[in-house]
């Protein structure tokens, strides 16, 4: 115990119901260590566990769209000509990006 970083012990007595509630919250928070959970809650009073996989997926899709847009731009620069179809395709890609950004914001609002 002499090498411990935390030397101050806190003892708390819980009912079976309280213990069950805390264990459930620890599991929901994805924390494996009860002491770490209790310290975090006592110090900060709040643990937010956010699944950002939706945002990561959207970012990946937006990146792919951006790559497509770059390829079109390079092709247009090489040809020194912009056709109406090229303009239309760039507009479609831009609309896709805006749509995905709206979806990201909506999904993020649902998380919060």
C-alpha positions in Angstrom: 0.0 0.0 0.0 3.0 2.3 0.4 3.3 2.6 -3.4 -0.3 3.6 -4.0 -1.0 6.9 -5.8 -4.4 7.1 -4.0 -3.9 6.7 -0.3 -7.3 8.0 1.0 -10.0 5.3 1.4 -13.7 6.1 1.1 -16.1 3.6 2.5 -19.7 3.6 1.5 -22.5 1.3 2.5 -25.2 0.5 0.0 -28.5 -1.4 0.0 -28.9 -4.3 -2.4 -31.1 -2.1 -4.6 -28.5 0.7 -4.7 -25.7 -1.8 -5.4 -27.7 -3.2 -8.3 -28.4 0.2 -9.8 -24.8 1.2 -9.6 -23.6 -2.1 -11.2 -26.1 -1.5 -14.0 -24.8 2.0 -14.6 -21.2 0.9 -14.5 -22.1 -1.7 -17.2 -24.0 0.8 -19.3 -21.0 3.2 -19.1 -18.7 0.5 -20.4 -16.4 0.9 -17.4 -14.8 -2.3 -16.1 -13.5 -0.9 -12.8 -16.0 0.1 -10.1 -13.5 2.3 -8.3 -12.8 4.2 -11.5 -16.5 4.7 -12.1 -17.1 5.9 -8.5 -14.1 8.3 -8.6 -15.4 9.7 -12.0 -18.9 10.2 -10.7 -17.7 11.8 -7.4 -15.3 14.2 -9.1 -17.3 15.1 -12.2 -20.8 14.0 -11.3 -21.4 12.9 -14.9 -20.2 10.3 -17.3 -21.3 10.6 -20.9 -20.7 7.5 -23.1 -21.3 8.6 -26.7 -21.3 6.3 -29.7 -19.5 8.3 -32.5 -19.6 5.4 -35.0 -22.4 7.2 -36.9 -20.3 10.3 -37.3 -17.2 8.3 -38.3 -19.2 6.5 -40.9 -20.6 9.8 -42.3 -17.1 11.3 -42.3 -15.9 8.3 -44.3 -18.7 8.7 -46.9 -18.1 12.5 -47.2 -14.4 11.8 -47.7 -15.3 9.4 -50.6 -17.5 12.1 -52.1 -14.7 14.6 -51.8 -12.4 12.2 -53.7 -14.9 12.0 -56.5 -15.1 15.7 -56.7 -11.3 16.0 -56.8 -11.2 13.5 -59.7 -13.8 15.5 -61.6 -11.9 18.7 -61.0 -8.6 17.2 -62.2 -10.3 15.9 -65.3 -11.9 19.3 -66.0 -8.6 21.1 -65.5 -6.8 18.7 -67.9 -9.5 19.3 -70.6 -9.9 23.0 -70.1 -13.6 22.4 -70.8 -16.6 22.2 -68.6 -19.6 20.4 -70.0 -23.2 20.9 -68.6 -23.0 17.3 -67.5 -19.9 18.0 -65.5 -21.5 21.0 -63.8 -24.6 18.9 -63.0 -22.5 16.1 -61.5 -20.6 18.6 -59.3 -23.9 20.1 -58.1 -25.2 16.5 -57.3 -22.1 15.8 -55.3 -22.4 19.1 -53.4 -26.1 18.3 -52.6 -25.0 14.9 -51.3 -22.4 16.5 -49.0 -25.0 19.0 -47.7 -27.5 16.1 -47.1 -24.9 14.1 -45.2 -23.9 17.1 -43.1 -27.6 17.5 -42.1 -27.8 13.8 -41.2 -24.7 14.1 -39.1 -26.1 17.0 -37.2 -29.5 15.3 -36.7 -27.8 12.1 -35.5 -25.5 14.1 -33.2 -28.5 15.9 -31.7 -30.2 12.5 -31.0 -27.1 11.4 -29.2 -27.0 14.4 -27.0 
